[in-house]
Amino acid sequence: MVLTLLFTLENDLKTKHYLEQSTAEDLARKVWLIIEDNWSKRPKDYSYQQPKIYGVPRGGVSAAYLVKNASFIGCSVTLNVDKADYIIDDIIDSGATKKRYAETNPDKLFLALIDKTDEFCEYLGEWVVFPWERAEDADAPTETIEENVTRILQYIGEDVKRGGLLDTPKRVAKAWGEWCSGYNEDVKQHFKTFEDGSEGCDEMVIIKNIPFYSHCEHHMAPFFGTVTIGYIPNGRVLGLSKFSRIVGVFAKRLQVQERLTTQIAECLMEGLNARGVGVVINARHMCMESRGVCQQGSETQTQKLLGIFKEKADTKAEFLRVAS
C-alpha cells in the first residue's frame, strides 16, 4: 500500500508515457510467446491442455486478458492463483510484487508486460500509464493519491466512512505534497550571493542549528533535527536566509541522513566556489524510535567536510568544536 502511494507521488516527477492499446497488445503477444515456449517444454500428461494464467490485482487482471487474447493455442484466466500455471502483472517496477509471489508460489513463472528491473527496459525513468488506467482527461491518472490513502486506511482496519476520516485522504495528499515539495524546487534559485560586503571575509561563517524535517526513504517515517553549516568565502557571501531554504530543498524529499548531509555540503561548495564547507546534522529518527527497536531519545550525527575544512586539521577541529 505504501509503495503504491509512493509511486503515485512520484508520478509528477517522471515523464508520463501513455501506452497505446496496440502497444499493450504487442507487449502481451511477447509475454504469450514466452508462455508458449515454456508450456511446450512441459510434460504432456496434464489433465488439461491449455495453460491457466492468473492476473495480479488490479492492473495484472487486464494484462492477463490481453495475454489470453494474444494466445494461439488458447489459455484461460483463473481467479485462483493456486490453480494457475503462470502469474501475470502489468508492470514490474520495484520488484516487490514479484518477490512476494515468488515466495508463496515458487513453481509459477511470473511475467509482466513491462519489466523495469531489466536494465534494457525502454520505459526506465518513465511513469507508464496503461490504456485501462486512463481517465477521460488524459492528464488525470485513474488512481489518485486520495484513493491510495483510502486503501491504506482500509488496510489497517479503519472505517473510511467514519466522520473523522472523511477528509483525511485529501489532507494526507496535501501534506505529502508539501513534505516532498523539494523534488520540484531548483536549488539554484536560492543562491543569492553578494560580492559587496565580502571584502576581507576570509574566516569561517557559521550558521548554527537550522531546524529541518524530512522523511526516511526506508519507512517513510519522519526524521528531524538541526543542521549546522560553516564555510569560508572566496569572494562571495550567501544571504543568511538562503541557507535555511537550501536545507529545505533537500530535506523535503525522501532521504537518508547521510545523503542529506552530503547534498547540502556539495551544493554549497559548488554554488559558492567556497574555500571550504562543513555540514553537521544531528537528528532523531522515528523509524527507530516509534517502531522496531523503539529506542527513544537517541540522536544520529553526520558530517561532511570539503575543501580546506577537510584538508587542514586545525580548520576541521575549529569548525567541529563550534558545531558541537
C-alpha positions as CSV (number, residue, x, y, z in Angstrom):
1,M,0.0,0.0,0.0
2,V,2.7,2.5,1.0
3,L,4.7,1.6,-2.2
4,T,1.6,2.4,-4.3
5,L,1.2,5.7,-2.5
6,L,4.9,6.5,-3.1
7,F,4.7,5.6,-6.8
8,T,1.7,7.8,-7.2
9,L,3.5,10.7,-5.5
10,E,6.4,10.2,-7.9
11,N,4.0,10.4,-10.9
12,D,4.6,14.2,-11.2
13,L,8.4,13.7,-11.1
14,K,8.7,11.3,-14.1
15,T,7.8,11.6,-17.7
16,K,4.4,10.1,-18.4
17,H,4.3,7.5,-21.1
18,Y,0.7,6.8,-22.3
19,L,0.7,3.3,-23.9
20,E,-1.4,2.9,-26.9
21,Q,-3.8,-0.1,-27.0
22,S,-1.8,-1.5,-29.9
23,T,1.5,-1.3,-27.9
24,A,0.0,-3.0,-24.9
25,E,-1.3,-5.8,-27.2
26,D,2.2,-6.2,-28.8
27,L,3.7,-6.5,-25.3
28,A,1.0,-9.1,-24.4
29,R,2.0,-11.1,-27.5
30,K,5.6,-11.2,-26.4
31,V,4.5,-12.4,-23.0
32,W,2.4,-15.1,-24.6
33,L,5.4,-16.3,-26.7
34,I,7.4,-16.8,-23.5
35,I,4.5,-18.8,-22.1
36,E,4.0,-20.8,-25.3
37,D,7.7,-21.7,-25.3
38,N,7.7,-22.7,-21.7
39,W,4.5,-24.7,-22.0
40,S,5.8,-26.7,-24.9
41,K,8.6,-28.0,-22.7
42,R,6.3,-29.3,-20.0
43,P,5.2,-32.9,-19.7
44,K,2.2,-33.7,-21.8
45,D,0.4,-35.8,-19.1
46,Y,-1.6,-32.8,-17.8
47,S,-5.3,-33.2,-17.1
48,Y,-5.9,-30.1,-19.3
49,Q,-4.3,-29.0,-22.5
50,Q,-4.3,-25.2,-22.1
51,P,-2.2,-23.1,-19.6
52,K,-4.0,-21.2,-16.9
53,I,-2.9,-17.7,-16.1
54,Y,-3.6,-15.5,-13.1
55,G,-3.7,-11.7,-13.2
56,V,-2.3,-9.9,-10.2
57,P,-4.9,-7.4,-8.9
58,R,-5.5,-4.9,-10.2
59,G,-3.5,-4.0,-13.3
60,G,-2.4,-7.6,-13.8
61,V,-6.0,-8.7,-14.4
62,S,-6.3,-6.5,-17.5
63,A,-2.9,-7.6,-18.6
64,A,-3.8,-11.3,-18.2
65,Y,-6.9,-10.9,-20.5
66,L,-4.7,-9.2,-23.1
67,V,-2.3,-12.2,-22.9
68,K,-5.3,-14.6,-23.3
69,N,-6.5,-12.7,-26.4
70,A,-3.0,-13.0,-27.8
71,S,-2.7,-16.7,-27.3
72,F,-2.6,-19.0,-30.3
73,I,-3.2,-22.4,-28.7
74,G,-5.6,-20.8,-26.2
75,C,-5.4,-20.3,-22.5
76,S,-7.7,-19.5,-19.7
77,V,-7.7,-16.9,-16.9
78,T,-8.3,-18.1,-13.4
79,L,-9.1,-16.0,-10.3
80,N,-7.3,-18.6,-8.1
81,V,-3.6,-18.2,-8.1
82,D,-3.2,-21.8,-6.7
83,K,-4.8,-23.2,-9.9
84,A,-2.7,-21.0,-12.2
85,D,0.4,-22.1,-14.2
86,Y,1.6,-18.5,-14.8
87,I,1.2,-15.2,-12.9
88,I,0.8,-12.1,-15.0
89,D,1.2,-8.4,-14.0
90,D,1.1,-5.2,-16.0
91,I,4.4,-3.9,-14.7
92,I,7.4,-4.9,-12.6
93,D,8.5,-1.7,-11.0
94,S,10.4,-2.2,-7.7
95,G,10.2,-6.0,-8.0
96,A,8.4,-6.2,-4.6
97,T,5.2,-7.8,-6.0
98,K,7.2,-10.4,-8.0
99,K,9.2,-11.3,-4.9
100,R,6.1,-11.7,-2.8
101,Y,4.5,-14.1,-5.3
102,A,7.8,-16.0,-5.8
103,E,7.9,-16.7,-2.0
104,T,4.4,-18.1,-2.0
105,N,4.3,-19.7,-5.5
106,P,7.9,-20.6,-6.3
107,D,6.9,-23.1,-9.0
108,K,5.0,-20.5,-11.1
109,L,6.6,-18.2,-13.7
110,F,5.9,-14.5,-13.0
111,L,5.7,-12.4,-16.2
112,A,4.8,-8.8,-16.9
113,L,4.1,-6.6,-19.9
114,I,6.9,-4.3,-18.8
115,D,9.8,-5.2,-16.5
116,K,11.6,-2.2,-15.1
117,T,14.1,-4.4,-13.3
118,D,15.6,-5.2,-16.7
119,E,18.3,-2.6,-17.4
120,F,17.4,-2.6,-21.1
121,C,13.8,-1.8,-20.5
122,E,12.8,1.2,-22.7
123,Y,10.5,2.6,-20.1
124,L,13.1,3.2,-17.3
125,G,12.5,6.6,-15.6
126,E,9.0,6.9,-17.1
127,W,5.6,6.7,-15.5
128,V,3.8,4.2,-17.6
129,V,0.1,4.7,-18.0
130,F,-1.7,1.7,-19.5
131,P,-4.8,2.1,-21.6
132,W,-7.0,0.7,-18.8
133,E,-5.6,3.3,-16.4
134,R,-6.6,6.4,-18.4
135,A,-9.3,8.7,-17.2
136,E,-11.4,10.8,-19.6
137,D,-8.9,13.5,-19.1
138,A,-5.6,12.0,-20.4
139,D,-3.6,14.1,-17.9
140,A,-5.5,12.8,-14.8
141,P,-4.5,9.3,-13.5
142,T,-7.3,7.0,-12.8
143,E,-5.9,6.2,-9.4
144,T,-5.4,9.3,-7.3
145,I,-3.3,9.8,-4.2
146,E,-6.5,10.2,-2.2
147,E,-7.7,6.8,-3.4
148,N,-4.5,5.1,-2.3
149,V,-4.7,6.8,1.2
150,T,-8.2,5.3,1.5
151,R,-6.8,1.9,0.6
152,I,-4.2,2.3,3.4
153,L,-6.9,3.2,5.9
154,Q,-8.8,0.1,4.9
155,Y,-5.6,-2.0,5.1
156,I,-5.0,-1.0,8.7
157,G,-8.6,-1.8,9.6
158,E,-10.2,1.6,9.8
159,D,-13.7,2.6,8.8
160,V,-13.1,5.0,6.0
161,K,-16.7,6.3,6.4
162,R,-16.1,7.5,9.9
163,G,-16.6,11.2,10.4
164,G,-13.1,12.0,11.5
165,L,-11.6,10.3,8.4
166,L,-13.8,11.6,5.7
167,D,-11.4,14.3,4.6
168,T,-8.2,12.5,5.7
169,P,-7.2,11.3,2.2
170,K,-7.4,14.9,0.9
171,R,-5.4,16.2,3.9
172,V,-2.8,13.5,3.6
173,A,-2.3,14.2,-0.2
174,K,-1.8,17.9,0.5
175,A,0.6,17.1,3.4
176,W,2.7,14.8,1.3
177,G,2.8,17.4,-1.5
178,E,4.3,19.8,1.0
179,W,6.6,17.2,2.6
180,C,8.1,16.3,-0.8
181,S,8.0,19.7,-2.4
182,G,11.8,19.7,-2.6
183,Y,11.6,17.5,-5.7
184,N,10.0,20.4,-7.6
185,E,12.4,23.1,-6.4
186,D,15.5,24.2,-8.3
187,V,18.1,24.8,-5.5
188,K,20.0,27.3,-7.8
189,Q,17.2,29.8,-7.4
190,H,18.3,30.3,-3.7
191,F,21.9,31.3,-4.5
192,K,21.5,35.0,-3.9
193,T,25.2,35.9,-3.3
194,F,26.9,39.2,-2.7
195,E,30.4,40.4,-3.5
196,D,29.8,43.7,-1.8
197,G,30.4,43.0,1.9
198,S,32.6,40.0,1.4
199,E,35.8,42.1,1.3
200,G,38.3,40.7,3.8
201,C,36.0,37.9,4.8
202,D,38.4,35.0,4.9
203,E,37.3,33.4,8.2
204,M,34.6,31.0,8.9
205,V,30.9,31.9,8.6
206,I,28.9,29.5,10.7
207,I,25.1,29.2,10.7
208,K,24.1,27.0,13.7
209,N,21.1,24.8,14.4
210,I,18.9,25.3,11.3
211,P,15.8,23.2,12.0
212,F,14.7,20.7,9.4
213,Y,12.1,18.0,8.9
214,S,12.4,15.1,6.5
215,H,11.1,11.6,5.9
216,C,13.3,8.5,5.6
217,E,13.1,6.6,2.3
218,H,13.1,3.2,4.0
219,H,9.9,3.5,6.1
220,M,8.6,7.0,5.0
221,A,8.8,7.9,8.7
222,P,9.8,11.4,9.9
223,F,13.3,12.3,11.0
224,F,14.2,15.8,12.1
225,G,16.8,17.8,13.9
226,T,19.2,20.6,13.2
227,V,21.8,21.5,10.5
228,T,24.9,23.5,11.3
229,I,26.8,24.9,8.2
230,G,30.2,26.5,8.1
231,Y,32.0,27.9,5.1
232,I,35.0,30.1,4.2
233,P,34.0,32.6,1.5
234,N,36.0,33.0,-1.7
235,G,34.9,36.5,-2.8
236,R,31.2,35.9,-2.4
237,V,28.9,35.5,0.6
238,L,25.4,34.0,0.6
239,G,22.3,35.7,2.1
240,L,21.8,34.1,5.5
241,S,18.1,33.2,4.9
242,K,19.1,31.2,1.9
243,F,20.9,28.5,4.0
244,S,17.6,27.5,5.5
245,R,15.9,27.4,2.1
246,I,18.7,25.3,0.6
247,V,18.4,22.9,3.6
248,G,14.6,22.7,2.9
249,V,15.0,21.8,-0.7
250,F,17.0,18.7,0.1
251,A,15.1,17.9,3.3
252,K,11.7,17.9,1.7
253,R,12.4,14.7,-0.2
254,L,12.6,11.1,0.8
255,Q,16.0,10.9,2.3
256,V,18.7,9.2,4.4
257,Q,20.6,11.5,6.7
258,E,24.0,10.6,5.2
259,R,22.9,11.7,1.7
260,L,21.2,14.8,3.0
261,T,24.4,15.9,4.7
262,T,26.4,15.3,1.5
263,Q,23.9,17.1,-0.8
264,I,23.9,20.2,1.3
265,A,27.6,20.4,1.5
266,E,28.4,19.7,-2.1
267,C,25.7,22.1,-3.3
268,L,27.1,25.0,-1.2
269,M,30.7,24.1,-2.2
270,E,29.8,24.3,-5.9
271,G,27.4,27.2,-5.8
272,L,29.6,29.5,-3.8
273,N,33.0,28.2,-5.1
274,A,33.9,28.4,-1.4
275,R,37.4,27.7,0.0
276,G,35.8,25.1,2.2
277,V,32.4,23.9,3.5
278,G,31.4,21.9,6.6
279,V,28.0,20.5,7.4
280,V,26.9,18.7,10.6
281,I,23.5,17.2,11.1
282,N,22.0,16.0,14.4
283,A,18.7,14.2,14.0
284,R,16.2,11.9,15.6
285,H,14.6,9.1,13.5
286,M,11.1,8.0,14.1
287,C,11.7,4.8,12.1
288,M,13.9,3.8,15.1
289,E,12.1,5.5,17.9
290,S,8.5,4.5,17.1
291,R,9.0,1.1,15.6
292,G,11.4,-1.7,15.5
293,V,14.0,-1.3,18.3
294,C,11.9,1.6,19.8
295,Q,15.0,3.4,21.1
296,Q,13.7,6.8,22.2
297,G,15.8,9.9,22.5
298,S,19.0,8.9,20.7
299,E,20.5,11.2,18.1
300,T,22.4,10.4,14.9
301,Q,25.2,12.8,13.9
302,T,26.6,13.0,10.3
303,Q,29.3,15.2,9.0
304,K,30.6,16.3,5.6
305,L,33.8,18.3,5.2
306,L,35.0,19.7,1.9
307,G,38.0,21.8,0.8
308,I,40.0,23.4,3.5
309,F,37.7,22.0,6.1
310,K,38.9,18.6,5.2
311,E,42.5,19.4,4.2
312,K,43.6,21.4,7.3
313,A,43.3,19.7,10.6
314,D,43.1,22.9,12.6
315,T,40.3,24.3,10.4
316,K,38.4,21.0,10.8
317,A,38.9,21.0,14.6
318,E,37.7,24.6,14.9
319,F,34.6,24.0,12.9
320,L,33.6,20.8,14.7
321,R,34.2,22.4,18.1
322,V,31.9,25.3,17.3
323,A,29.3,23.0,15.6
324,S,29.2,20.6,18.6
